[in-house]
Amino acid sequence: MKKEQTRKWMVLVTLFTICGSFFTGFAVAQDTARRYDAFFLDAICQREKGNNDAAFDLLRHCVDIDSTRSEAFYYLAQYYSGLRQRETALAYSRKAVELEPDNTTYLETLANAYIGQKQYDEAIDVLERLYDRSRDREDVLAFLVQLYEQRQDYDNAIRTLTRLETLEGKNERLSFAKSKFYTQKGDKKAAVAEMKTLADQYPNDNNYRSLYANALYVNGQQKKALAIYDKVLKEEPDNRQAQMALLACYNEQNDSVQVARMMERILVNRNATTEDRVALLRQAIGESEQNGGDSTRVLYLFNRVLDMPDLDVDMALFCATYMNLKKMPTDSISRVLERALQVAPDNAAARLQLVSYAWRAEDRDRVIALCRDARQYNPEEMAFYYYQGIAYYQKNQLDEALNAFQNGIGVITPESDPAIVSDFYAVMGDIMHQRGMEQEAFAAYDSCLVWKDDNIGCLNNYAYYLSLKGKELERAERMSFMTIKAEPKNPTYLDTYAWILFMQQRYNEARIYIDQTLQCDSDTSAVLLEHAGDIYYHVGEKDKAVAFWQQALERATDSSELIGERRQVLIRKIKLQKYLKE
C-alpha cells in the first residue's frame, strides 16, 4: 500500500515538473516576443522620423533578441545596401526569405539584390518562385524575359513570353519578341510562323502584314517579303511600316537612288512619327557630312517637311539647329523659327532663339516686341522679363525697364538661375539709383548679392554709391576690393577702389590705384580725371591736380558728364586751384 502511494506521488511530482517547465518556457517565449515587438516598433518609429542610425541599432538588437523573426532582417538588408555592404545585404535578404518563404515583398527584394550583384541564375530562381505565388505579375514575367535573354536562354524566354500572352493576349509586342528569339536560336520556320499567326489573326491590318513580311525578310525569304510590301503599299500608299521596311532593304542593298526616294516619301508621310523624321534627317545629315558637307540636299528635305500642312514644331527647331551648325545667315534661321511660332506661339525655345538674334543685332525694339508677346504665352519664363528690361534700360526708358524687372521678380522660384536673378536685382538697383530711389536701390543690391555674392558689376556700383554718400565705407572697400581682385585691370573698378580710399582719407594708397586706373583706361572719362585731380591735390601735388581738373572740364564739354552744379564746382576748383567738396 505504501509503495503504491509513493509511486503516485512520484508521478504527480513529475507532472508538476513538466507543467512548470512548459509554463516557464511559454512565459520566456512571450517575454522574448514582447521585447522584440517593442524594439521593432521603436525602430520603425525612428526610421519614419529619419533617425536612421538609431533605427539601424534597434533593428540589430531585434535580431539579437530573436533571430527567428523575419522583419528585422528585411529592414537591415536595406540599410546594409545603403551602406554599400552588398554581400551583407544579400545575406540578410536571403535570411528574411528563408524565415518567411511565401512573402512576395521579400522575394522581390531578394531578386533585385541578386540582379544588383549580377547573379542572374539566382535571380531567375527567385523570380520564378515569386511568379508561382503571384500569377498576375506581368512585371515579374517581363523581368524574367530580360534575364533569360541575358543568358541567351531563348527557349525559356519564349516560354515566359507565352505565359505573358495568357495575361495580355496575343499582341504585336509579344509576337515580335518571340519571333526575334526564334530567329536568334536559329528556328527560322518558327520565327516566320509566329508573325504569320499574328497577321492571320488581323487579316485586314496591313501593319501586321508588314511585320510578317519583316520576319520573312530577316529569315531569308526576301522575295516573298518584298511582294508583300508592294501589295501593302498598293492598298495603302502611306503605310509607315511597309515604307520603313523597304527603306531598310534599300539601305542594305546600298541602292542610294531608292533610299533617297523612299526617305522623301516617309518624311512627308502623315503617318510618320517625329522620331522617324528625326532619324531619317540625321541619316541624311550624316551622309552629307561624309560627302563634303553640302547642305543642299538636307535643306531640301527639311523644306519638304516644313511645307506639310500640319507643321511639326520640333522639326522646325531641328532645322534651325542644323542651320546654326552650318553657320547660315540668321535671317534665314529666323524665318524658320517664326514659322514655328505661327503654329506654336507658346514655344519658348524658338522665341528665345529669336530674342538672342535680335540682341546680337542690337535691335532693341525687336527684343522688346518678342518679349512682350512671350510674356502672354510664357508668363513663367523669367528670361523674357530680363531681356525686355535690359532692352528698355539701354533705350533709357527707365520706367518701362523697371516695370519689366519688377514683374519678372514675381516669377522667381528657388529653382531659378541665380546668375539671372542676381542681374535682375542689380539692374533694378541701378535704375532706382538713377531715379533717386536710394533706399530701394540699396535694398535691390542687397537682394542681388543674396543670390550671387560675387556679382562684380553690382559690387562695384553698390560700393561706389555708398562712397558717394559717405556710408559704410569699410563695407564699400571690401566690396570694391573683390572687384579689382576679379578684374585687376578694369579701369572702372580701379577708379571706384581709388575713390573709396580717398573717402577714407587714405590718399597715398588712393594715388597708387588712380595711377593704375589711368594706365588701364584708353578713353579716360571726365569723372575719372576729376577723381585723379582730387586725389593728387590731397597728396600735395596741386599743379598736377589742376591739370587733371582742366582735362576733366575739356572732356566734359564733349559729353553729358559733369553737368549742372557738379560742372560749376569743377570750374571753381580750377579757378581757385583748390579742392572743393560738392
C-alpha positions in Angstrom: 0.0 0.0 0.0 2.8 2.4 0.9 4.7 1.5 -2.4 1.6 2.4 -4.4 1.2 5.7 -2.7 4.8 6.5 -3.2 4.5 5.8 -7.0 1.5 8.1 -7.3 3.3 10.9 -5.5 6.3 10.4 -7.9 4.0 10.6 -10.9 2.4 13.8 -9.6 5.8 15.4 -8.9 6.9 14.6 -12.5 3.7 16.0 -13.9 4.1 19.2 -11.9 7.7 19.5 -13.1 6.8 19.1 -16.7 4.0 21.6 -16.5 6.2 24.0 -14.7 8.8 23.8 -17.4 6.2 24.2 -20.1 4.7 27.3 -18.5 8.2 28.7 -17.8 9.2 28.2 -21.4 5.9 29.7 -22.6 6.5 32.7 -20.3 10.0 33.2 -21.6 8.8 33.0 -25.3 6.1 35.5 -24.5 8.6 37.8 -22.9 11.0 37.5 -25.9 8.2 38.3 -28.3 7.2 41.3 -26.3 10.7 42.6 -26.1 11.2 42.0 -29.9 8.0 43.8 -30.7 8.8 46.7 -28.5 12.2 47.3 -30.0 11.0 46.6 -33.6 8.2 49.2 -33.2 10.6 51.7 -31.8 13.0 51.0 -34.8 10.2 51.7 -37.3 9.2 54.9 -35.5 12.8 56.1 -35.6 13.0 55.2 -39.3 9.9 57.2 -40.0 11.4 60.2 -38.2 14.5 59.9 -40.3 16.7 58.8 -37.4 18.3 56.0 -39.4 21.3 55.5 -37.1 19.0 54.8 -34.2 16.7 52.6 -36.3 19.7 50.6 -37.5 20.9 49.9 -34.0 17.5 48.9 -32.7 17.0 46.5 -35.6 20.3 44.8 -34.9 19.2 44.5 -31.3 15.9 42.9 -32.6 18.0 40.2 -34.3 19.9 39.6 -31.1 16.6 39.1 -29.2 15.0 36.8 -31.7 16.7 35.5 -34.9 13.7 33.6 -36.0 11.7 36.7 -36.9 12.0 37.9 -40.5 11.1 41.6 -40.3 14.3 42.9 -38.8 16.4 41.0 -41.4 14.4 42.6 -44.2 14.9 46.2 -43.0 18.5 45.6 -42.1 19.1 44.4 -45.7 18.0 47.8 -46.9 20.4 49.6 -44.5 23.3 47.4 -45.5 22.5 48.0 -49.1 22.6 51.8 -48.5 26.0 51.3 -46.8 27.2 49.5 -49.9 27.8 46.3 -47.9 26.1 44.3 -50.7 27.2 40.9 -49.5 25.7 41.5 -46.1 22.6 43.0 -47.6 22.2 39.9 -49.8 22.7 37.6 -46.8 20.0 39.4 -44.8 17.6 39.3 -47.7 18.2 35.6 -48.0 17.6 35.1 -44.3 14.3 37.0 -44.5 13.1 34.8 -47.3 14.3 31.7 -45.5 12.2 32.6 -42.5 9.1 33.7 -44.5 9.4 32.0 -47.9 5.9 33.0 -49.1 6.4 36.7 -48.5 6.3 38.2 -52.1 7.9 41.5 -50.9 10.9 39.6 -49.5 11.2 37.6 -52.7 11.1 40.7 -54.9 13.8 42.4 -52.7 16.0 39.3 -52.9 15.6 39.1 -56.7 16.6 42.7 -57.0 19.6 42.1 -54.8 20.8 39.2 -56.9 20.3 41.3 -60.1 22.4 44.1 -58.5 25.2 41.5 -57.9 24.8 40.2 -61.4 23.9 36.8 -60.0 21.3 36.2 -62.7 20.8 32.5 -62.2 19.8 33.0 -58.6 17.6 36.0 -59.5 15.8 33.8 -62.0 15.1 31.1 -59.4 13.7 33.7 -57.0 11.5 35.4 -59.7 10.1 32.0 -60.8 9.2 31.4 -57.1 7.6 34.9 -56.9 5.6 34.2 -60.1 4.3 30.9 -58.7 2.9 32.9 -55.7 1.6 35.9 -57.8 0.4 34.6 -61.2 -0.9 38.1 -62.2 2.5 39.8 -62.0 3.3 40.8 -65.6 6.3 42.8 -64.4 7.9 39.7 -63.0 7.5 37.8 -66.3 8.9 40.8 -68.1 12.0 40.7 -65.8 12.3 37.0 -66.5 12.3 37.6 -70.2 15.2 40.1 -69.9 17.2 37.7 -67.7 16.6 34.7 -70.0 17.7 36.9 -72.9 20.8 37.9 -70.9 21.6 34.2 -70.5 20.8 33.6 -74.2 18.3 31.0 -72.9 15.9 31.6 -75.8 13.7 28.6 -75.0 12.8 29.8 -71.6 12.4 33.4 -72.9 9.9 32.2 -75.4 8.1 30.1 -72.7 7.9 33.1 -70.5 6.5 35.3 -73.3 3.8 32.6 -73.9 2.9 33.0 -70.2 2.7 36.7 -70.7 0.3 36.1 -73.6 -2.1 34.3 -71.3 -2.3 37.5 -69.3 -2.2 40.1 -72.0 -3.5 38.2 -75.0 -1.6 37.9 -78.3 -0.2 41.2 -79.5 2.4 42.8 -81.7 5.0 43.4 -79.0 5.0 39.8 -77.7 4.8 38.2 -81.1 7.6 40.3 -82.4 9.8 39.4 -79.3 9.0 35.7 -79.7 9.8 35.8 -83.4 13.1 37.5 -82.7 14.1 34.8 -80.1 13.2 32.1 -82.6 15.5 33.8 -85.1 18.3 34.1 -82.6 18.1 30.4 -81.8 18.1 29.5 -85.5 14.5 28.3 -85.8 13.6 30.4 -88.9 10.4 28.4 -89.5 9.0 29.1 -86.1 10.1 32.8 -86.3 8.1 33.3 -89.5 5.1 31.2 -88.2 4.8 33.4 -85.1 4.4 36.5 -87.1 2.1 34.8 -89.7 -0.2 33.7 -86.9 -0.4 37.4 -85.7 -1.1 38.6 -89.3 -3.7 35.9 -89.9 -5.4 37.0 -86.6 -5.8 40.5 -88.1 -6.1 39.9 -91.8 -7.2 43.5 -92.6 -4.4 45.2 -90.8 -1.6 46.0 -93.2 0.8 46.8 -90.3 0.7 43.2 -89.2 1.2 42.0 -92.7 4.3 44.2 -92.9 5.6 42.8 -89.7 5.1 39.3 -91.1 7.0 40.4 -94.2 9.8 41.7 -91.9 10.1 38.2 -90.4 10.2 36.7 -93.9 12.9 39.1 -95.0 15.1 38.6 -91.8 14.8 34.8 -92.1 15.9 34.5 -95.7 12.6 34.8 -97.7 13.4 38.3 -99.2 11.5 37.8 -102.5 8.3 36.8 -100.7 8.7 39.7 -98.2 9.1 42.3 -101.0 6.0 41.1 -102.7 4.0 41.6 -99.5 5.5 45.1 -99.1 4.5 46.0 -102.6 1.0 44.7 -102.1 0.6 46.6 -98.9 1.7 49.9 -100.5 -0.6 49.4 -103.4 -3.5 49.1 -101.0 -2.2 51.7 -98.6 0.4 54.0 -100.1 1.2 55.8 -96.8 1.7 52.6 -94.7 4.5 53.6 -92.5 5.6 50.0 -91.5 6.0 48.9 -95.2 7.8 52.1 -96.1 10.3 51.9 -93.2 10.9 48.2 -94.0 11.6 48.9 -97.7 13.9 51.7 -96.7 15.9 49.3 -94.6 16.0 46.8 -97.5 17.3 49.5 -99.9 19.9 50.6 -97.3 21.1 47.0 -97.0 21.3 46.8 -100.8 23.2 50.1 -101.0 20.6 51.3 -103.5 21.1 55.1 -103.0 18.5 56.1 -105.6 15.8 54.1 -104.0 16.9 55.1 -100.5 16.6 58.8 -101.4 13.1 58.3 -102.9 11.8 56.2 -100.0 13.3 58.6 -97.5 11.5 61.5 -99.0 8.2 59.5 -99.1 8.5 58.7 -95.4 9.4 62.3 -94.4 6.1 63.7 -95.9 4.0 60.7 -94.8 1.4 62.0 -92.4 1.7 58.6 -90.6 5.4 59.0 -89.9 6.4 60.0 -86.3 8.7 62.8 -85.3 11.2 60.1 -84.2 11.0 58.7 -87.8 11.7 62.0 -89.4 14.5 62.9 -87.0 16.2 59.6 -87.6 16.0 59.9 -91.4 17.2 63.5 -91.4 20.1 62.6 -89.1 20.9 59.9 -91.7 20.8 62.4 -94.4 23.0 64.9 -92.4 25.5 62.1 -91.7 25.7 61.2 -95.4 26.0 64.9 -96.3 28.9 65.4 -93.9 30.7 62.3 -95.1 30.5 63.6 -98.7 31.9 67.1 -98.0 29.2 68.8 -96.0 27.0 70.2 -98.8 23.7 71.2 -97.1 21.6 71.5 -100.3 20.0 68.0 -100.1 19.4 68.2 -96.4 17.8 71.7 -96.6 15.6 70.4 -99.4 14.4 67.6 -97.2 13.8 69.9 -94.3 11.7 72.2 -96.5 9.6 69.3 -97.7 8.8 68.5 -94.1 8.2 72.2 -93.1 5.9 72.7 -96.1 3.5 70.0 -94.8 0.0 71.3 -93.8 0.5 70.4 -90.1 3.9 71.8 -89.3 5.8 69.8 -86.8 7.4 72.4 -84.4 10.1 70.0 -83.3 11.2 69.6 -86.9 11.3 73.4 -87.3 13.6 73.6 -84.3 15.7 70.8 -85.6 16.0 72.6 -88.9 17.1 75.8 -87.1 19.7 73.9 -85.1 21.1 72.4 -88.3 21.2 75.8 -90.0 23.0 77.1 -86.9 25.6 74.4 -87.2 26.1 75.2 -90.8 26.6 78.9 -89.9 23.8 80.0 -92.2 22.5 83.7 -92.1 20.4 84.5 -89.0 17.7 86.0 -91.1 17.2 82.6 -92.8 17.1 80.8 -89.5 14.8 83.4 -88.1 12.2 82.7 -90.8 12.1 79.0 -89.8 11.7 80.0 -86.1 8.9 82.5 -87.0 7.1 79.7 -88.9 7.3 77.6 -85.8 5.9 80.4 -83.6 2.9 80.8 -86.0 2.0 77.2 -85.2 3.1 77.1 -81.6 3.3 80.7 -80.2 4.0 79.3 -76.8 7.2 77.7 -77.8 9.7 79.4 -75.5 12.8 77.8 -77.1 12.0 79.2 -80.6 11.2 82.7 -79.2 14.3 82.8 -77.0 16.5 82.0 -80.0 14.8 84.8 -81.9 15.5 87.1 -79.0 19.1 86.2 -79.0 19.4 87.0 -82.7 17.8 90.4 -82.2 20.0 91.0 -79.2 23.2 90.3 -81.2 21.9 92.6 -84.0 21.3 95.3 -81.3 17.7 95.6 -82.4 16.3 96.6 -79.0 12.8 97.3 -80.4 12.6 93.7 -81.8 13.8 92.3 -78.5 11.1 94.3 -76.6 8.4 93.2 -79.1 9.4 89.5 -78.9 9.5 89.5 -75.1 6.1 91.4 -74.9 4.5 88.6 -76.9 6.4 85.9 -74.9 5.0 87.2 -71.6 1.5 86.4 -72.8 2.3 82.8 -73.8 5.1 82.0 -71.3 4.4 84.2 -68.3 6.5 82.0 -66.1 9.7 82.3 -68.2 12.0 84.7 -66.4 14.4 85.3 -69.3 11.8 87.3 -71.3 11.4 89.8 -68.5 15.2 90.1 -68.2 15.9 90.7 -71.9 12.9 93.1 -72.1 14.1 95.0 -69.1 17.6 95.3 -70.3 16.5 96.5 -73.8 14.3 99.2 -72.2 17.2 100.2 -69.9 19.6 100.5 -72.9 17.0 102.7 -74.6 16.9 104.8 -71.4 13.2 104.0 -70.9 13.7 103.6 -67.2 10.0 103.3 -66.2 9.3 100.5 -68.7 12.6 98.8 -67.7 11.8 98.9 -64.0 8.2 97.6 -64.7 9.6 94.6 -66.6 12.1 93.7 -63.9 9.5 94.1 -61.1 7.1 91.8 -63.0 9.9 89.3 -63.5 10.6 89.1 -59.8 7.1 87.6 -59.4 8.1 84.5 -61.4 11.3 83.9 -59.5 11.4 80.5 -57.7 14.1 78.7 -55.6 15.0 76.8 -58.8 15.6 80.0 -60.8 19.1 80.6 -62.3 20.9 82.5 -59.5 23.0 84.4 -62.1 19.9 85.8 -63.9 18.1 86.6 -60.7 21.1 88.4 -59.4 21.4 90.5 -62.6 17.6 91.3 -62.2 18.2 92.9 -58.9 21.5 94.6 -60.0 19.9 96.4 -62.9 16.9 97.3 -60.8 19.3 98.8 -58.3 21.0 100.9 -61.0 17.6 102.1 -62.3 16.4 103.0 -58.9 19.6 104.9 -58.1 19.2 106.9 -61.3 15.6 107.7 -60.3 16.8 108.9 -56.8 15.3 106.0 -55.0 18.4 105.5 -52.8 17.0 103.1 -50.2 15.2 101.0 -52.7 18.3 100.8 -54.8 20.5 99.6 -51.9 17.8 97.0 -51.0 17.9 95.7 -54.6 21.7 95.5 -54.4 21.4 93.5 -51.2 19.0 91.1 -52.8 21.3 90.8 -55.8 24.2 89.7 -53.5 22.0 87.2 -51.7 21.5 85.3 -55.0 25.1 85.7 -56.1 27.6 87.2 -53.7 30.2 87.7 -56.4 28.2 89.7 -58.9 31.1 92.0 -59.8 29.0 94.7 -61.5 26.7 95.0 -58.5 29.6 95.1 -56.1 31.2 97.9 -57.9 28.1 100.1 -58.3 27.0 99.4 -54.7 30.4 100.3 -53.3 30.7 103.5 -55.4 27.2 104.7 -54.5 27.9 104.1 -50.8 31.1 106.0 -51.0 29.4 109.0 -52.7 27.1 109.1 -49.6 30.0 108.6 -47.3 28.1 105.5 -45.9 29.6 102.1 -44.7 33.0 102.9 -46.2 34.6 99.8 -44.8 32.0 97.6 -46.3 32.3 99.6 -49.6 36.0 99.0 -49.6 35.6 95.2 -49.1 33.1 95.0 -51.9 35.3 97.1 -54.2 38.4 95.1 -53.4 36.6 92.0 -54.6 36.0 93.6 -58.0 39.7 94.6 -58.6 40.8 91.1 -57.4 38.5 89.6 -60.0 39.5 92.1 -62.8 42.7 93.8 -61.8 42.9 95.9 -65.0 39.4 97.1 -65.2 39.6 100.9 -65.0 36.1 101.4 -63.7 36.7 99.0 -60.8 40.1 100.6 -60.1 38.6 104.1 -60.1 35.9 103.0 -57.6 38.5 101.5 -55.3 40.7 104.6 -55.5 37.8 106.8 -54.8 36.8 104.8 -51.7 40.3 105.0 -50.4 40.1 108.8 -51.0 36.9 109.0 -49.0 38.6 107.1 -46.2 41.4 109.7 -46.3 44.0 107.1 -47.4 45.3 109.5 -50.0 48.7 107.8 -50.8 47.0 104.5 -51.4 44.4 106.2 -53.5 47.1 107.7 -55.7 48.5 104.2 -56.4 45.2 102.9 -57.7 44.2 106.0 -59.6 47.6 105.8 -61.4 46.8 102.2 -62.3 43.4 103.3 -63.5 44.9 105.9 -65.8 47.3 103.4 -67.2 44.5 100.9 -68.0 41.9 103.4 -69.3 42.4 104.2 -73.0 39.4 106.6 -73.1 39.6 108.4 -69.8 36.2 109.8 -68.6 35.7 113.3 -67.2 34.7 111.8 -63.8 37.8 109.7 -63.6 40.0 112.7 -64.4 38.3 114.8 -61.7 38.9 112.0 -59.2 42.6 112.0 -60.2 42.7 115.7 -59.6 41.1 115.4 -56.2 43.5 112.6 -55.1 46.6 114.4 -56.4 45.5 117.6 -54.6 45.4 115.7 -51.3 48.9 114.2 -51.7 50.3 117.7 -52.2 50.7 117.8 -55.9 48.5 120.9 -56.7 49.8 121.6 -60.2 49.0 118.0 -61.4 45.6 118.2 -59.6 44.7 121.4 -61.6 45.9 119.8 -64.8 43.6 116.8 -64.2 40.7 119.1 -63.4 41.3 121.1 -66.6 41.4 117.8 -68.6 38.1 116.8 -66.9 36.4 120.0 -67.9 37.6 119.7 -71.5 36.4 116.1 -71.7 33.0 117.1 -70.1 32.4 119.7 -72.7 32.1 117.0 -75.4 29.9 114.7 -73.3 27.0 114.6 -70.9 29.3 114.1 -67.9 29.7 116.6 -65.1 26.6 118.7 -65.8 24.8 121.3 -63.7 26.1 122.0 -60.2 28.9 119.5 -60.4 30.3 121.2 -63.5 30.2 124.6 -61.7 32.1 123.0 -58.8 34.8 121.8 -61.2 35.1 125.2 -62.8 35.6 126.8 -59.3 38.2 124.2 -58.4 40.3 125.2 -61.4 39.8 128.9 -60.8 40.7 128.7 -57.1 43.2 125.9 -57.6 41.7 124.3 -54.6 39.7 121.1 -53.8 36.1 121.9 -53.1 33.6 119.4 -51.8 30.4 119.0 -53.8 
